[in-house]
Amino acid sequence: MIRNQIAARGVRDKDVLDAILRVPREVFVSTECRDQAYEDKALPVGPGQTISQPFIVAYMTQMLLLESSHRVLEIGTGTGYQTAILAQLAASVYTVELDANLAHLAEQRLARLKLDRRVAFRSGDGVEAWRNAGPFDRILVTAGSQTMPEALVDQLKCGGLMIIPVGRGKTQMMLRIRLRNGVRVEQPLIACRFVPLV
């Protein structure tokens, strides 16, 4: 998977690839989909929910330009797969999931893999849930937003960076947002398809 689906498509950050190598993706997919766990596609994990394809997880993580000292806010814990990758690369991860059951299952999975030490979990409104813990060095949004959520941009540190899919309809544009001297710089990355940010 790493060689043919991720590295071959341009993700070359060794730390990111090593983190993915250490996480068994089959733990994060449903029993019915276990035989597809290492295929490069999103898989259903519940009503209206999916686990992102491995390439997208790797690509988004690489585009975050993570450092080991960073504090990261993740919006959309989902199954916890992306969270498990982030937890190996950042100093701390604050992750929030609207669906309380999904959040609970993700927390259990990371605990089982002993990857929960640097992670704080919460269920609820992703924009507001961790406001008191900010500002953050990095923000990663794993659901498609119709517009730019300014309340999230406000939680970025000066010099911080956010990756977020933005767009109306089924397809979004993944954007990298940087804050430089109080000015927001938007960089379009790739077209993508995520479940809607609720």
C-alpha positions in Angstrom: 0.0 0.0 0.0 2.7 2.5 1.0 4.9 1.8 -2.0 2.3 1.5 -4.7 -0.5 3.8 -3.5 1.1 6.5 -1.4 4.8 7.0 -2.2 4.2 6.4 -5.9 1.8 9.3 -5.9 4.2 11.8 -4.4 4.0 11.3 -0.6 7.7 11.0 0.3 7.9 12.3 3.9 9.7 9.5 5.7 8.1 10.3 9.1 4.6 10.2 7.6 5.2 6.9 5.8 6.7 5.4 8.9 3.7 6.5 11.0 1.3 4.9 8.5 3.4 1.7 8.4 2.9 1.3 12.2 -0.9 1.6 12.1 -2.9 -1.5 11.1 -5.7 0.0 9.0 -7.8 -3.1 9.4 -8.4 -2.2 13.0 -10.3 0.9 11.8 -12.6 -0.6 9.2 -15.7 -2.7 9.7 -15.5 -6.5 9.7 -17.3 -6.7 6.3 -14.5 -4.5 4.7 -11.4 -6.0 6.4 -10.4 -7.6 3.1 -10.3 -4.1 1.5 -8.4 -2.4 4.3 -5.3 -1.8 2.3 -7.0 -0.8 -1.0 -6.7 2.9 -1.9 -10.3 3.8 -1.4 -12.6 5.2 1.2 -14.7 2.6 3.0 -18.1 2.9 4.8 -17.9 2.8 8.6 -21.5 3.8 9.4 -24.5 5.8 8.2 -23.1 8.6 6.1 -19.5 8.1 7.4 -16.4 6.8 5.7 -12.7 6.2 6.5 -10.6 8.2 4.0 -8.5 6.4 1.4 -4.9 5.9 2.6 -3.4 8.3 0.0 -5.6 11.1 1.2 -4.7 10.5 4.9 -1.0 10.4 3.9 -1.2 13.5 1.7 -3.1 15.6 4.2 -0.6 14.7 6.9 2.4 15.5 4.7 0.8 18.9 3.7 0.5 19.8 7.4 4.3 20.0 7.7 4.1 18.6 11.2 6.9 19.1 13.8 7.2 17.1 17.0 6.5 20.2 19.1 3.2 21.0 17.4 -0.3 21.0 19.0 -2.9 19.8 16.5 -6.6 20.2 16.4 -8.4 17.5 14.3 -12.0 18.1 13.3 -13.7 14.8 12.5 -12.2 11.9 14.5 -14.2 9.4 12.6 -12.7 5.9 13.1 -9.5 7.4 14.6 -7.2 6.3 11.8 -6.0 9.8 10.9 -5.8 10.5 14.6 -3.5 7.5 15.1 -1.1 8.9 12.4 -1.1 12.4 13.9 -0.5 11.1 17.4 2.9 9.7 16.3 4.1 12.9 14.8 2.8 15.8 17.0 3.3 16.7 20.7 -0.5 16.6 21.3 -3.7 16.0 19.3 -7.1 17.4 20.3 -9.7 15.6 18.3 -13.4 16.1 18.1 -16.2 14.0 16.5 -19.8 15.0 16.3 -21.0 11.4 16.6 -20.4 10.4 20.3 -20.4 6.6 19.4 -17.8 7.1 16.7 -15.6 9.1 19.1 -15.9 6.5 21.8 -14.9 3.7 19.4 -12.0 5.7 18.1 -10.7 6.3 21.6 -10.9 2.5 22.3 -9.0 1.7 19.2 -6.2 4.1 19.9 -6.0 2.9 23.5 -5.7 -0.7 22.3 -2.8 0.3 20.0 -1.2 2.4 22.8 -1.4 5.5 20.6 -3.7 7.5 22.9 -1.2 9.0 25.3 -0.9 12.3 23.4 -4.6 12.5 22.3 -7.5 14.3 24.0 -10.9 13.2 22.7 -14.2 15.0 22.7 -17.6 14.7 21.0 -19.6 17.7 20.0 -19.3 20.8 17.8 -15.9 20.7 16.2 -15.6 24.4 15.8 -16.3 25.2 19.5 -15.2 22.0 21.3 -11.5 22.9 21.9 -11.6 26.7 21.7 -10.3 26.9 25.3 -7.2 24.8 24.3 -6.2 26.9 21.4 -4.6 28.5 19.6 -3.1 25.5 17.7 -0.1 25.1 15.5 -2.0 23.0 13.0 -5.6 22.3 12.3 -6.8 19.3 10.1 -10.4 19.1 9.0 -11.5 15.7 7.7 -14.9 16.7 6.4 -16.0 19.0 3.5 -17.1 22.5 4.5 -19.2 24.5 2.1 -17.5 27.7 3.2 -14.3 28.6 5.1 -15.2 28.3 8.9 -13.7 31.6 10.2 -14.1 30.4 13.8 -11.6 27.7 13.0 -9.2 30.1 11.4 -9.4 32.2 14.5 -8.0 29.2 16.5 -4.8 29.1 14.4 -1.5 30.4 15.9 0.3 33.1 14.0 2.4 31.2 11.6 0.0 28.2 11.9 -1.4 26.1 9.1 -4.7 24.4 8.4 -5.7 21.8 5.9 -9.4 21.8 5.0 -11.6 20.6 2.1 -13.9 23.4 1.0 -16.6 23.5 -1.7 -20.3 23.0 -2.5 -21.5 19.7 -4.0 -19.9 16.3 -3.8 -16.4 17.4 -4.7 -14.3 19.9 -2.7 -10.9 21.6 -3.1 -8.4 20.8 -0.4 -6.9 24.1 0.8 -3.8 24.8 2.9 -4.4 27.9 4.9 -1.4 29.8 6.4 -1.4 32.7 8.8 1.4 35.0 8.1 1.7 38.3 10.1 -2.1 38.2 10.6 -2.7 37.7 6.9 -4.4 34.5 5.6 -2.9 32.9 2.6 -4.9 30.2 0.8 -3.2 27.5 -1.3 -5.3 25.1 -3.4 -3.9 21.6 -3.3 -6.0 18.8 -4.9 -9.6 18.1 -5.6 -11.1 15.6 -3.1 -14.4 14.2 -1.8 -15.3 14.1 1.8 -18.5 13.7 3.8 -20.1 17.0 4.7 -18.9 19.0 7.7 -22.0 19.2 10.0 
